[in-house]
Amino acid sequence: MTKTTATSSCYNAGAPSPSVNASISPSGLREFDQFNNSPHFFIYGVLEDLYFLSLLRLGGNPWVCNYSIHYLVYWLRLHPGVTHSGLLCHPPSMLGVKSVEDYVHSYNRACG
């Protein structure tokens, strides 16, 4: 299997719904509370204009650990000043990975 094929097959895991979409992006937002709102992932680009965000509450949500969650993890890595909490896979994956960050790290090792 070539690297392109491996990446393609990993990417085609499917995207669950619902998601957090771009209609929630006021640029001056400092705290974003998504606690218990039931999103599974963030749509790519939804966080890009949140220049002043310092706190992101994500607990109590069924975060699905597949390729669609990668944007959120990538964005958080690029914005280390944003404190976040509650980013856990739901349900935990078969590999026992509970945090979304651990899932993305293991995905990158397997598919990268």
Backbone as a ProteinNet text record, in pm:
[ID]
protein_1_A
[PRIMARY]
MTKTTATSSCYNAGAPSPSVNASISPSGLREFDQFNNSPHFFIYGVLEDLYFLSLLRLGGNPWVCNYSIHYLVYWLRLHPGVTHSGLLCHPPSMLGVKSVEDYVHSYNRACG
[TERTIARY]
85.4	0	89.7	67.3	147.3	101.5	184.2	148.8	20.8	4.5	-116.5	-239.1	-232.2	-345.2	-377.3	-274.3	-296.9	-363.6	-314.3	-373.2	-516.8	-541.4	-676.4	-771.8	-728.7	-818.9	-843.2	-744.3	-765	-858.7	-844.3	-928.1	-1073.1	-1099.8	-1235.9	-1314.6	-1281.9	-1350.9	-1492.9	-1528.2	-1662.2	-1669.8	-1762.8	-1778.1	-1914.9	-1919.8	-2048.4	-2111.6	-2233.5	-2304.1	-2357.8	-2391.5	-2381.6	-2241.7	-2222.6	-2093.3	-2113.9	-2003.6	-2007.5	-1973.8	-2061.3	-2037	-1997.5	-1969.8	-1911.3	-2004	-2128.1	-2219.2	-2193.6	-2097.4	-2073.1	-1941.3	-1892.5	-1757.6	-1746.4	-1798.7	-1771.1	-1624.1	-1554.4	-1409	-1362.6	-1444.3	-1403.1	-1429.5	-1478.7	-1512.8	-1389.6	-1400.4	-1289.6	-1310.1	-1433.6	-1465.5	-1572.1	-1552.7	-1646.1	-1686	-1808.8	-1858	-1942.9	-1888.3	-1961.3	-1995.2	-1989.9	-2018.4	-2159.3	-2169.6	-2298.6	-2384.8	-2325.1	-2401.7	-2412.1	-2347.1	-2352.5	-2290.1	-2192.4	-2126.2	-2032.1	-2003	-1910.3	-1774.6	-1772	-1649.3	-1674.9	-1569.6	-1580.1	-1557.3	-1637	-1615.5	-1487.1	-1409.3	-1282.4	-1301.3	-1220.9	-1221.6	-1307.1	-1391.3	-1485.4	-1415.7	-1297.3	-1227.7	-1129.6	-1113.3	-1007.4	-1014.9	-1130.5	-1142.8	-1153.7	-1132	-1144.3	-1009	-966.8	-834.1	-811.9	-917.2	-902.8	-947.1	-979	-1025.1	-917.4	-955.9	-860.5	-910.1	-1040.5	-1096.7	-1198.4	-1181.9	-1272.1	-1316.5	-1445.6	-1501.4	-1567.6	-1518.8	-1562.2	-1621.2	-1628	-1672.1	-1817.5	-1849.4	-1986.9	-2037.7	-1948.6	-1988.1	-1938.3	-2011.1	-1971.9	-1871.2	-1749.1	-1647.4	-1614.2	-1633.2	-1606.6	-1463.5	-1385.8	-1245.8	-1228.9	-1244.6	-1209.5	-1147.9	-1128.6	-1054.1	-1116.9	-1247.1	-1314.5	-1275	-1215.6	-1176.2	-1037.6	-964	-825.7	-814.2	-908.1	-901.3	-892.9	-977.3	-979.5	-845.4	-788.9	-659.9	-550.8	-551.5	-454.4	-465.1	-587.8	-609.2	-559	-587.6	-542.7	-390.3	-323.9	-176.9	-121.1	-188.3	-143.3	-178.3	-263.1	-307.3	-284.7	-158.3	-128.5	-179.3	-216.7	-270.2	-416.2	-480.1	-620.6	-625.2	-681.6	-702	-826.4	-817.7	-934.5	-948	-1069.8	-1096.9	-1207.3	-1207.7	-1317.7	-1309.5	-1192.9	-1179.4	-1144.5	-1248.4	-1232.2	-1313.7	-1258.6	-1330.2	-1453.8	-1559.8	-1682.2	-1742.1	-1758.4	-1703.1	-1553	-1481.2	-1337.1	-1313.8	-1208.1	-1179.9	-1143.2	-1142.5	-1106.9	-963.8	-878.8	-739.6	-720.6	-828.1	-818.6	-779.6	-773.4	-738	-858.6	-838.5	-949.5	-944	-825.3	-820.5	-813.6	-874.3	-873.2	-729.8	-648.9	-509.3	-433.3	-456.1	-391.7	-438.3	-567.1	-619.4	-548.4	-539.7	-477.6	-331	-262.8	-122.2	-109.4	-192.2	-185.8	-226.5	-322.4	-363.6	-246.5	-178.1	-65.4	45.9	69.2	169.7	128.6	2.5	-45.9	-64	-106.7	-141	-43.5	51.9	143.4	255
-117.5	0	123.4	214.1	335.6	433.9	533.6	635.5	707.9	738.4	806.4	722.4	592.7	504.2	497.6	487.3	480.6	607.6	721.3	848	859.1	819.6	826.8	737.4	616.2	526.5	574.3	635.4	689.7	809.3	891.9	1011.5	975.5	867.9	831.8	764.1	796	735.3	786.9	895.9	951.2	1060.9	1153.1	1265.4	1260	1256.8	1254.2	1392.6	1398.1	1523.5	1516.8	1621.1	1760.4	1816.7	1936.7	2002.5	2145.1	2211.7	2353.6	2424.6	2514.4	2576.9	2722.6	2784.9	2918.4	3030.3	3002.6	3109.6	3158.3	3099.5	3135.7	3208.6	3282.3	3336.9	3488.1	3547	3688.7	3706.6	3795.3	3804.6	3847.8	3918.7	3965.5	3867.2	3749.4	3649.4	3608.3	3611.2	3572	3433.2	3396.2	3264.3	3201.3	3074.8	3002	2875.7	2870.6	2760.5	2666.7	2550.2	2447.3	2329.9	2353.1	2246.7	2192.6	2060.9	1990.7	2037.3	2078.4	2119.8	2012	1900	1781.7	1793.3	1882.4	1874.7	1754	1703.9	1592.3	1639.6	1756	1812	1957.6	2030.8	2167.3	2166	2237.8	2250.3	2328	2284.5	2348.5	2498.2	2578.5	2723.2	2800.8	2734	2803.8	2885.4	2848	2917.1	3023.7	3037.6	3121.2	3268.6	3325.7	3468.9	3498.8	3400.8	3420.7	3462.7	3582.6	3632.7	3650.7	3677.6	3708.5	3594	3479.8	3366.1	3321.1	3303.7	3256.9	3132.2	3101.2	2986.6	2916	2785.4	2703.3	2585.6	2583.9	2475.4	2373.6	2250.8	2149.8	2024.7	2020.8	1901	1865.5	1740.3	1692.3	1669.9	1663.4	1646.7	1513.7	1459	1330.3	1349.2	1392.6	1414.5	1281.3	1273.4	1151.2	1156.4	1057.5	1054.3	985.7	1065.6	1024.6	1147.2	1143.1	1249.6	1388.6	1397.1	1526.6	1607.8	1545.5	1617.2	1679.7	1645.7	1692.8	1844.1	1912	2057.9	2121.6	2077.4	2135.7	2117.2	1997.8	1971.2	2055.9	2064.2	2146.3	2292.9	2344.7	2484.4	2509	2417.6	2433.6	2433.3	2352.4	2352.1	2485.1	2548.1	2677	2794	2769.6	2874.3	2828.8	2818.7	2766.1	2855.1	2978.3	3066.6	3039.8	2952.6	2918.2	2798.7	2821	2713.1	2637.2	2504.2	2424.1	2307.2	2258.8	2145.3	2059.9	1931.5	1842.6	1779.8	1775.2	1721.5	1572	1490.4	1345.9	1274.1	1163.4	1081.8	1019.7	1011.9	949.6	864.4	737.8	662	644.4	606.8	582.9	480.6	501.3	412.9	272.8	182.2	43	32	128.3	125	178.1	221.1	272.3	419	485.9	628.1	707.5	788.9	866.2	1012.8	1073.5	1214.8	1229.6	1335.3	1361.6	1383.4	1452.8	1475.8	1344.6	1248.6	1117.7	1045.5	1055.8	993.3	1048.6	1182.3	1243.7	1203.6	1199.2	1158	1014	922.7	783.2	772.6	851.4	853.7	896.9	1003.3	1053	949.7	875.1	768.9	658.9	620.2	508.7	547.7	668.6	709.4	807.1	856.1	957.7	898.8
0	0	0	-89.7	-95.2	10.5	33.4	132.4	92.5	-35	-82.8	-54.2	-80.2	-55.6	94	176.6	321.3	370.6	324.7	367.1	319.1	194.3	139.5	216.8	248.2	319.3	461.7	523.4	657.4	652.5	550.4	537.5	513.1	444.3	406	517.6	641.5	754.8	771.2	705.7	716.2	819.1	802.2	893.7	959.6	1091.5	1161.3	1165	1207	1229.2	1369.9	1434.2	1393.2	1413	1365	1376.2	1423.8	1455.5	1487.2	1357	1311.5	1181.8	1193.4	1081.5	1077.1	1122.8	1149.6	1189.1	1332.2	1402.5	1542.5	1562.1	1462.8	1470	1487.9	1594.7	1617	1655.2	1588.2	1604.2	1743.5	1821.2	1952.9	2066	2035.6	2136.3	2216.7	2350.5	2437.8	2497.3	2523.6	2576.9	2489.2	2457.1	2372.4	2446.9	2492.6	2574.3	2489.9	2459.1	2385.9	2477	2609.2	2705.4	2685	2669.5	2658.9	2542.1	2432.9	2315	2208.8	2229	2142.6	2004	1979.7	1849.1	1846.8	1728.7	1712.6	1662.6	1596.2	1540.7	1502.2	1469.3	1419.5	1268.5	1194.5	1050.1	1026.2	928.5	896.1	874.3	942.5	925.8	1024.6	1100.7	1188.6	1297.8	1337.6	1446	1396.8	1268.2	1212.5	1252.1	1270	1301	1450.6	1533.7	1678.4	1736.1	1702.4	1736.9	1886.7	1962	2104.2	2194.9	2136.1	2214.5	2312.5	2438.3	2538.8	2611.7	2600.6	2671.5	2583.3	2569	2489	2574.7	2612.1	2694.3	2602.4	2607.1	2511.4	2576.4	2707.8	2779.7	2759.3	2790.8	2784.4	2643.7	2545.5	2406.1	2350.9	2254.9	2195.5	2082	2113.4	2010.3	1945	1815	1740.8	1689	1725.5	1686	1551.8	1447.4	1312.3	1244.8	1116.7	1049.5	1067.7	1087.4	1097.2	1220.5	1321.2	1443.2	1430.1	1326.2	1311.1	1304.8	1241.4	1231.6	1370.4	1461.5	1595.6	1666	1657.8	1721.9	1657.7	1526.2	1453.4	1495.6	1503.6	1541.6	1683.9	1774.1	1913	1922.7	1841.4	1841.3	1792.9	1698.7	1645.9	1737.5	1836.7	1929.8	2073.9	2115.1	2249	2362.3	2335.8	2438	2470.5	2393.6	2418.9	2512.4	2630	2726	2684.2	2683.1	2646.7	2742.5	2751.6	2840.3	2780.6	2818.5	2782.5	2645.5	2585.6	2450.7	2457.7	2477	2490	2383.7	2333.4	2235	2298.9	2221.4	2271.1	2161	2176.8	2288.1	2268.9	2374.2	2356.6	2245.8	2170.5	2056.9	2103.2	2008	2036.6	2088	2053.6	2096.6	2237.9	2301.6	2436.3	2443.3	2330	2327.6	2374.1	2476.2	2528.6	2488	2484.9	2449.4	2298.3	2247.8	2104.4	2055.9	2135.9	2097.2	2080.8	2171.2	2159.9	2034.4	2003.8	1882	1758.7	1747.6	1630.2	1620.9	1733.5	1734.1	1682.7	1729.8	1684.1	1537.7	1493.9	1352.9	1265.1	1304.3	1224.8	1216.4	1323.1	1319.5	1223.3	1224.8	1142.7	995.5	970.2	833.8	771.4	848.4	797.7	726.2
[MASK]
++++++++++++++++++++++++++++++++++++++++++++++++++++++++++++++++++++++++++++++++++++++++++++++++++++++++++++++++

